[in-house]
């Protein structure tokens, strides 16, 4: 028997709903943007969700070829090559998405050491000469200004490095060295134009409270340029590896949300930073690109809960990542490899793709919110909501019935639902049923894409007593978008629905 939850929603119910779900999306290193499949996946995401910004690694990695060194007259000189980065940024802007620019990693010819990370060997050592690092930043920003216009480019947020609190991403996780990198970088950014917004420290959830306090203390003491704070958030416990894959247990949504509130409180404890924007420049369930959870309906339902509340403490939260063209631990062997993306290779939308699509459709005004649903109102009065039912356990009672009694004006309405669950929008299961093909045929890809769309249903109702009863039964790991829209039916002359089979 399903668990039943009853909600009563008054006509004037309201709360402040900060919906920043489509502000920023993550990507693998920028060099991947030169691939056709990468472009196609981002184009699909933008056509449905339309993110405002994109943030990823590798702006200064050697495959982008910006930093060049040559000898002339017995002297070593530096020059810059912006050919590839122009191609990438041109393509981003053509799809209506702006960079949330991460400054990193270190060009090999400017690096102080050989330590690298990932399959693609991003250098994570400090610069051998900080003045040349500053020159690189200034040259890049000035090039963008010359190409795209000053007013456009100064609207792009700038983040200094990625997860320096991990020794894998920053040599020895050296805090004082990162503070120096931040100071030099932020000064270089502001030297180009003081209107640029720059921030950090882009930490993950390891020793994060100490790092954040020390970073803000250092910025305050030395009066460093700081316009926003960044950090990352992932929702799983340590991983267990099996072959190509990692398996992890989820933390409860409350644990992750509380972690963000702690960071918010630390920022607000500094009078000069109280209320400063906090951007989550990476978040997801798992932090590994080989966890099958990313491909599941569970992931979609769990992320919905986070999106409904993260705006209470954060100015943005960037899902890591939009697509599965991604190589941190190598190239995926199969289309469902457990990679981070909203879109699987083969242009197959995963269930979490629809989580973001649904949040993109919500109204601006919050009406009601609980741990399993959110209800909003659009400018025209249409009620738009999302409900979810994440269930991590493999067995046991799991269905959830939500009953809503909504105060509403009398009239005729259409109730629309879009359902994503394990029966109706589960391309992972279809792929498994096909025999786990590593390289699906054209026909198999078409089938997988067809299986990756929500079930849509409509129902027309008349309200005569100023209230509407809604009942939604959600199976395990279901995600549902629903709306209640007032209509004024107008029949064409002679059109008689009662005489048409299947019309009523």
RABEL-V266833 format. One record per backbone hydrogen bond with DSSP energy under -1.0 kcal/mol. NH is the residue of the N-H (numbers start at 1). CO is the residue of the C=O. E is the energy in kcal/mol with one decimal. If there is no record, write none. Layout:
NH:CO:E  NH:CO:E
//
This chain:
3:399:-2.0  5:401:-2.9  7:403:-3.3  9:405:-3.0  13:10:-1.4  15:366:-1.6  23:20:-1.8  25:53:-1.8  26:319:-3.0  27:55:-1.6  30:57:-2.1  32:29:-1.6  33:30:-2.0  34:31:-1.4  35:32:-2.2  39:35:-1.9  40:36:-2.3  41:37:-2.3  42:38:-2.5  43:39:-2.6  44:40:-2.0  45:41:-2.2  46:42:-2.8  47:43:-2.0  48:44:-1.2  49:45:-3.2  50:45:-1.0  52:22:-2.0  53:23:-1.5  54:98:-2.3  55:25:-2.2  60:104:-2.0  64:61:-1.9  68:79:-2.5  70:77:-2.4  72:75:-2.8  75:72:-1.8  77:70:-3.6  79:68:-2.5  81:66:-2.0  86:82:-2.2  87:83:-1.5  88:84:-2.2  89:85:-2.7  90:86:-2.8  91:87:-1.8  92:88:-2.5  93:89:-2.8  94:90:-1.9  95:92:-1.3  96:93:-1.6  97:92:-2.0  98:52:-2.8  100:54:-3.0  101:157:-1.7  103:159:-3.2  104:102:-1.0  106:123:-2.3  110:107:-1.9  112:126:-2.0  117:122:-1.6  119:328:-2.4  121:118:-1.6  122:117:-2.7  124:115:-2.1  128:110:-3.3  133:129:-1.6  134:130:-2.4  135:131:-2.0  136:132:-2.1  137:133:-2.1  138:134:-2.5  139:135:-2.8  140:136:-2.2  141:137:-2.5  142:138:-2.6  143:139:-2.1  144:140:-2.4  145:141:-2.3  146:142:-2.4  147:143:-2.0  148:144:-3.4  149:145:-1.8  153:149:-2.3  154:150:-2.5  155:152:-1.3  156:153:-2.1  158:197:-2.4  159:101:-3.5  160:199:-2.1  161:103:-1.2  163:202:-2.4  166:163:-1.7  169:166:-1.3  170:166:-1.5  171:124:-2.2  173:170:-3.4  174:171:-1.5  178:174:-2.0  179:175:-2.4  180:176:-1.6  181:177:-2.4  182:178:-3.3  183:179:-2.4  184:180:-2.6  185:181:-2.6  186:182:-3.1  187:183:-2.1  188:184:-1.9  189:185:-2.4  190:186:-2.4  191:187:-1.8  192:188:-1.2  193:189:-1.6  196:193:-1.7  199:158:-2.3  206:204:-1.3  211:207:-2.0  212:208:-2.6  213:209:-2.3  214:210:-2.7  215:211:-2.6  216:212:-2.4  217:213:-2.6  218:214:-2.5  219:215:-2.6  220:216:-2.5  221:217:-2.8  222:218:-2.4  224:219:-2.1  227:198:-2.9  229:277:-2.7  230:200:-1.6  231:279:-1.7  232:203:-2.6  233:282:-1.9  235:285:-2.3  237:249:-2.6  240:247:-1.9  242:245:-3.2  245:242:-2.3  246:290:-3.1  247:240:-2.0  251:235:-3.6  256:252:-1.4  257:253:-2.6  258:254:-2.5  259:255:-1.8  260:256:-1.6  261:257:-1.7  262:258:-2.1  263:259:-1.7  264:260:-2.4  265:261:-2.5  266:262:-2.2  267:263:-2.4  268:264:-2.3  269:265:-1.0  270:267:-1.5  273:270:-1.8  274:270:-1.0  276:273:-2.6  279:229:-3.0  280:316:-2.6  281:231:-1.3  281:279:-1.1  283:318:-1.1  284:233:-1.2  291:338:-1.4  294:291:-1.9  295:292:-1.7  296:293:-1.9  300:296:-1.2  301:297:-2.3  302:298:-2.6  303:299:-2.6  304:300:-1.4  305:301:-1.1  306:302:-1.3  307:303:-2.7  308:304:-1.6  309:306:-1.4  310:306:-2.7  312:309:-2.1  313:310:-1.4  314:310:-2.1  315:278:-2.8  318:280:-3.5  320:283:-2.2  322:26:-2.2  324:343:-1.1  326:324:-1.4  330:327:-1.2  344:348:-3.2  348:344:-1.8  350:342:-2.8  353:350:-1.3  354:351:-1.1  356:352:-1.6  357:353:-1.8  358:354:-3.0  359:355:-2.1  360:356:-1.8  361:358:-1.1  365:377:-1.9  367:375:-3.0  368:375:-2.0  370:373:-2.5  374:386:-2.3  375:368:-3.2  376:384:-2.8  377:365:-2.6  378:382:-2.7  381:378:-2.0  383:484:-2.0  384:376:-2.5  385:482:-3.5  386:374:-2.3  387:480:-2.6  388:372:-2.2  389:478:-1.9  400:474:-2.7  401:3:-3.7  402:472:-3.1  403:5:-2.8  404:470:-3.1  405:7:-2.9  406:468:-3.1  407:9:-2.5  408:466:-1.5  411:463:-2.2  413:461:-3.0  414:485:-2.6  415:459:-3.5  416:483:-2.3  417:457:-2.6  418:481:-2.8  419:455:-2.9  420:479:-3.1  425:421:-2.2  430:426:-1.5  431:427:-2.6  432:428:-2.2  433:429:-2.9  434:430:-1.7  435:432:-1.7  436:431:-2.0  445:441:-2.7  446:442:-2.2  447:443:-2.0  448:444:-2.5  449:445:-2.5  450:446:-2.1  451:447:-1.8  452:449:-1.3  455:419:-2.5  457:417:-2.2  459:415:-1.5  461:413:-2.6  463:411:-3.3  468:406:-2.8  470:404:-3.1  472:402:-2.7  474:400:-3.8  477:389:-2.7  478:475:-1.8  479:420:-2.6  480:387:-3.0  481:418:-2.6  482:385:-2.7  483:416:-2.1  484:383:-2.4  485:414:-2.4  487:412:-2.8  495:492:-2.5  499:496:-2.0  500:497:-2.0  503:500:-1.8
//
